[in-house]
């Protein structure tokens, strides 16, 4: 059975809603604190991953846009790790290099 992207998006929205509810109720205050701390540091990786996925599936314009947007935001947060991530992806994916 193939899971559709709409289903995954719905599950993600519900999970984030439950986490926000728990945070407001004070049930898991440490969990939500660390979750948002980690999310605030690594959210550009989501853009990079989505851009790479679109590049692999031959959607070049949105793939390049998301990938570059993720790299720019990652570079603003942590310059060294963003460059390493960008160059390691480009060198491992032959479809992204110049022909």
FIKOLZA-1660 file (N, C-alpha, C; in steps of 0.1 Angstrom, whole numbers, plus 5000, padded with zeros to 4 digits):
% residues 99
   i   px   py   pz ch aa at
   1 5008 4988 5000  A  X  N
   1 5000 5000 5000  A  X CA
   1 5009 5012 5000  A  X  C
   2 5006 5021 4991  A  X  N
   2 5014 5034 4990  A  X CA
   2 5007 5045 4998  A  X  C
   3 5015 5051 5006  A  X  N
   3 5010 5062 5014  A  X CA
   3 5011 5075 5006  A  X  C
   4 5000 5082 5005  A  X  N
   4 4999 5094 4998  A  X CA
   4 5005 5106 5005  A  X  C
   5 5011 5116 4998  A  X  N
   5 5017 5128 5005  A  X CA
   5 5006 5136 5013  A  X  C
   6 4993 5135 5008  A  X  N
   6 4983 5142 5015  A  X CA
   6 4980 5136 5029  A  X  C
   7 4981 5123 5029  A  X  N
   7 4979 5116 5042  A  X CA
   7 4991 5119 5052  A  X  C
   8 5003 5119 5047  A  X  N
   8 5014 5123 5055  A  X CA
   8 5014 5137 5060  A  X  C
   9 5009 5146 5052  A  X  N
   9 5007 5160 5056  A  X CA
   9 4997 5161 5067  A  X  C
  10 4986 5154 5065  A  X  N
  10 4975 5154 5075  A  X CA
  10 4980 5148 5089  A  X  C
  11 4988 5138 5088  A  X  N
  11 4994 5132 5101  A  X CA
  11 5003 5142 5107  A  X  C
  12 5011 5149 5099  A  X  N
  12 5021 5159 5105  A  X CA
  12 5013 5170 5111  A  X  C
  13 5002 5175 5105  A  X  N
  13 4994 5185 5111  A  X CA
  13 4988 5181 5124  A  X  C
  14 4983 5169 5125  A  X  N
  14 4977 5164 5137  A  X CA
  14 4988 5162 5148  A  X  C
  15 4999 5157 5145  A  X  N
  15 5010 5155 5155  A  X CA
  15 5015 5169 5160  A  X  C
  16 5016 5178 5151  A  X  N
  16 5020 5192 5156  A  X CA
  16 5009 5198 5165  A  X  C
  17 4997 5196 5161  A  X  N
  17 4986 5201 5169  A  X CA
  17 4985 5194 5183  A  X  C
  18 4988 5181 5184  A  X  N
  18 4988 5174 5197  A  X CA
  18 5000 5179 5205  A  X  C
  19 5011 5182 5199  A  X  N
  19 5023 5187 5206  A  X CA
  19 5020 5201 5212  A  X  C
  20 5014 5209 5204  A  X  N
  20 5010 5222 5208  A  X CA
  20 5000 5222 5220  A  X  C
  21 4990 5212 5219  A  X  N
  21 4980 5211 5229  A  X CA
  21 4987 5206 5242  A  X  C
  22 4996 5197 5241  A  X  N
  22 5003 5192 5253  A  X CA
  22 5012 5203 5259  A  X  C
  23 5017 5212 5251  A  X  N
  23 5025 5223 5256  A  X CA
  23 5017 5233 5263  A  X  C
  24 5005 5236 5258  A  X  N
  24 4996 5245 5265  A  X CA
  24 4990 5239 5278  A  X  C
  25 4988 5226 5278  A  X  N
  25 4983 5220 5290  A  X CA
  25 4993 5217 5300  A  X  C
  26 5006 5218 5296  A  X  N
  26 5017 5215 5306  A  X CA
  26 5019 5200 5308  A  X  C
  27 5015 5192 5299  A  X  N
  27 5016 5177 5301  A  X CA
  27 5031 5173 5299  A  X  C
  28 5036 5177 5288  A  X  N
  28 5050 5174 5284  A  X CA
  28 5058 5187 5282  A  X  C
  29 5061 5195 5292  A  X  N
  29 5067 5208 5289  A  X CA
  29 5082 5206 5284  A  X  C
  30 5089 5196 5290  A  X  N
  30 5103 5194 5285  A  X CA
  30 5104 5189 5271  A  X  C
  31 5094 5180 5268  A  X  N
  31 5094 5174 5254  A  X CA
  31 5092 5185 5244  A  X  C
  32 5082 5193 5246  A  X  N
  32 5079 5204 5236  A  X CA
  32 5090 5214 5236  A  X  C
  33 5097 5217 5247  A  X  N
  33 5108 5226 5247  A  X CA
  33 5119 5221 5239  A  X  C
  34 5123 5209 5240  A  X  N
  34 5134 5203 5233  A  X CA
  34 5130 5201 5218  A  X  C
  35 5117 5197 5216  A  X  N
  35 5113 5196 5202  A  X CA
  35 5114 5208 5194  A  X  C
  36 5109 5220 5200  A  X  N
  36 5110 5232 5192  A  X CA
  36 5124 5237 5191  A  X  C
  37 5133 5234 5201  A  X  N
  37 5147 5238 5201  A  X CA
  37 5154 5231 5189  A  X  C
  38 5151 5218 5188  A  X  N
  38 5157 5210 5177  A  X CA
  38 5151 5215 5163  A  X  C
  39 5138 5216 5163  A  X  N
  39 5132 5221 5151  A  X CA
  39 5137 5234 5146  A  X  C
  40 5139 5243 5155  A  X  N
  40 5143 5257 5151  A  X CA
  40 5157 5257 5146  A  X  C
  41 5165 5247 5149  A  X  N
  41 5179 5246 5144  A  X CA
  41 5179 5239 5130  A  X  C
  42 5171 5229 5128  A  X  N
  42 5172 5220 5117  A  X CA
  42 5161 5222 5106  A  X  C
  43 5152 5232 5107  A  X  N
  43 5142 5233 5097  A  X CA
  43 5147 5236 5083  A  X  C
  44 5158 5242 5081  A  X  N
  44 5163 5243 5067  A  X CA
  44 5166 5230 5060  A  X  C
  45 5169 5219 5068  A  X  N
  45 5171 5206 5062  A  X CA
  45 5158 5201 5056  A  X  C
  46 5147 5205 5061  A  X  N
  46 5134 5200 5055  A  X CA
  46 5133 5206 5041  A  X  C
  47 5137 5219 5039  A  X  N
  47 5136 5225 5026  A  X CA
  47 5147 5218 5017  A  X  C
  48 5158 5215 5022  A  X  N
  48 5169 5209 5014  A  X CA
  48 5164 5195 5009  A  X  C
  49 5158 5187 5019  A  X  N
  49 5153 5174 5015  A  X CA
  49 5142 5175 5005  A  X  C
  50 5133 5184 5007  A  X  N
  50 5122 5185 4997  A  X CA
  50 5127 5189 4983  A  X  C
  51 5136 5198 4983  A  X  N
  51 5142 5203 4971  A  X CA
  51 5150 5191 4964  A  X  C
  52 5157 5183 4971  A  X  N
  52 5164 5172 4966  A  X CA
  52 5155 5162 4960  A  X  C
  53 5144 5159 4967  A  X  N
  53 5134 5150 4963  A  X CA
  53 5127 5155 4950  A  X  C
  54 5125 5167 4949  A  X  N
  54 5119 5173 4936  A  X CA
  54 5129 5172 4925  A  X  C
  55 5142 5175 4928  A  X  N
  55 5152 5173 4918  A  X CA
  55 5153 5159 4912  A  X  C
  56 5152 5150 4921  A  X  N
  56 5153 5136 4917  A  X CA
  56 5141 5132 4909  A  X  C
  57 5130 5137 4912  A  X  N
  57 5117 5134 4904  A  X CA
  57 5116 5142 4892  A  X  C
  58 5126 5149 4888  A  X  N
  58 5126 5157 4875  A  X CA
  58 5118 5170 4876  A  X  C
  59 5114 5175 4887  A  X  N
  59 5108 5188 4889  A  X CA
  59 5119 5198 4892  A  X  C
  60 5126 5202 4881  A  X  N
  60 5138 5210 4883  A  X CA
  60 5136 5224 4889  A  X  C
  61 5127 5232 4884  A  X  N
  61 5126 5245 4889  A  X CA
  61 5122 5246 4904  A  X  C
  62 5111 5239 4908  A  X  N
  62 5108 5240 4922  A  X CA
  62 5118 5233 4931  A  X  C
  63 5124 5223 4925  A  X  N
  63 5135 5215 4933  A  X CA
  63 5147 5224 4935  A  X  C
  64 5151 5231 4925  A  X  N
  64 5163 5240 4927  A  X CA
  64 5159 5252 4936  A  X  C
  65 5147 5257 4935  A  X  N
  65 5143 5268 4944  A  X CA
  65 5143 5264 4958  A  X  C
  66 5136 5252 4961  A  X  N
  66 5136 5248 4975  A  X CA
  66 5150 5244 4981  A  X  C
  67 5158 5238 4972  A  X  N
  67 5171 5233 4976  A  X CA
  67 5179 5246 4980  A  X  C
  68 5179 5256 4971  A  X  N
  68 5188 5268 4973  A  X CA
  68 5182 5276 4985  A  X  C
  69 5169 5276 4986  A  X  N
  69 5164 5283 4998  A  X CA
  69 5168 5277 5011  A  X  C
  70 5167 5263 5011  A  X  N
  70 5172 5256 5023  A  X CA
  70 5187 5258 5026  A  X  C
  71 5195 5258 5015  A  X  N
  71 5209 5260 5017  A  X CA
  71 5212 5274 5022  A  X  C
  72 5205 5284 5017  A  X  N
  72 5207 5298 5021  A  X CA
  72 5203 5299 5036  A  X  C
  73 5192 5294 5040  A  X  N
  73 5188 5295 5054  A  X CA
  73 5197 5287 5063  A  X  C
  74 5202 5275 5058  A  X  N
  74 5211 5267 5066  A  X CA
  74 5224 5275 5067  A  X  C
  75 5229 5281 5057  A  X  N
  75 5241 5289 5057  A  X CA
  75 5240 5300 5067  A  X  C
  76 5229 5307 5068  A  X  N
  76 5227 5318 5077  A  X CA
  76 5227 5313 5092  A  X  C
  77 5223 5301 5094  A  X  N
  77 5223 5295 5107  A  X CA
  77 5236 5290 5111  A  X  C
  78 5243 5282 5102  A  X  N
  78 5256 5276 5105  A  X CA
  78 5263 5275 5092  A  X  C
  79 5272 5284 5089  A  X  N
  79 5279 5284 5076  A  X CA
  79 5287 5272 5072  A  X  C
  80 5294 5266 5081  A  X  N
  80 5303 5255 5077  A  X CA
  80 5295 5242 5074  A  X  C
  81 5285 5239 5082  A  X  N
  81 5277 5227 5080  A  X CA
  81 5269 5228 5067  A  X  C
  82 5264 5240 5063  A  X  N
  82 5256 5241 5051  A  X CA
  82 5264 5239 5039  A  X  C
  83 5276 5244 5039  A  X  N
  83 5285 5242 5027  A  X CA
  83 5289 5227 5026  A  X  C
  84 5292 5221 5036  A  X  N
  84 5295 5206 5036  A  X CA
  84 5283 5199 5031  A  X  C
  85 5271 5201 5036  A  X  N
  85 5259 5194 5031  A  X CA
  85 5256 5197 5016  A  X  C
  86 5258 5209 5012  A  X  N
  86 5255 5213 4998  A  X CA
  86 5265 5206 4989  A  X  C
  87 5277 5206 4992  A  X  N
  87 5287 5201 4983  A  X CA
  87 5287 5185 4983  A  X  C
  88 5284 5179 4994  A  X  N
  88 5283 5165 4995  A  X CA
  88 5271 5160 4987  A  X  C
  89 5260 5167 4987  A  X  N
  89 5248 5163 4979  A  X CA
  89 5251 5164 4964  A  X  C
  90 5257 5176 4960  A  X  N
  90 5260 5178 4946  A  X CA
  90 5270 5168 4940  A  X  C
  91 5280 5164 4949  A  X  N
  91 5290 5155 4944  A  X CA
  91 5284 5140 4943  A  X  C
  92 5274 5137 4951  A  X  N
  92 5269 5124 4951  A  X CA
  92 5257 5122 4942  A  X  C
  93 5252 5132 4936  A  X  N
  93 5241 5131 4927  A  X CA
  93 5245 5136 4913  A  X  C
  94 5248 5127 4904  A  X  N
  94 5253 5131 4891  A  X CA
  94 5243 5139 4882  A  X  C
  95 5230 5138 4885  A  X  N
  95 5221 5145 4877  A  X CA
  95 5221 5160 4880  A  X  C
  96 5227 5164 4891  A  X  N
  96 5228 5178 4894  A  X CA
  96 5240 5185 4890  A  X  C
  97 5250 5178 4885  A  X  N
  97 5263 5184 4881  A  X CA
  97 5262 5188 4866  A  X  C
  98 5271 5197 4862  A  X  N
  98 5270 5202 4848  A  X CA
  98 5275 5191 4839  A  X  C
  99 5268 5191 4827  A  X  N
  99 5271 5180 4817  A  X CA
  99 5280 5186 4806  A  X  C
% end
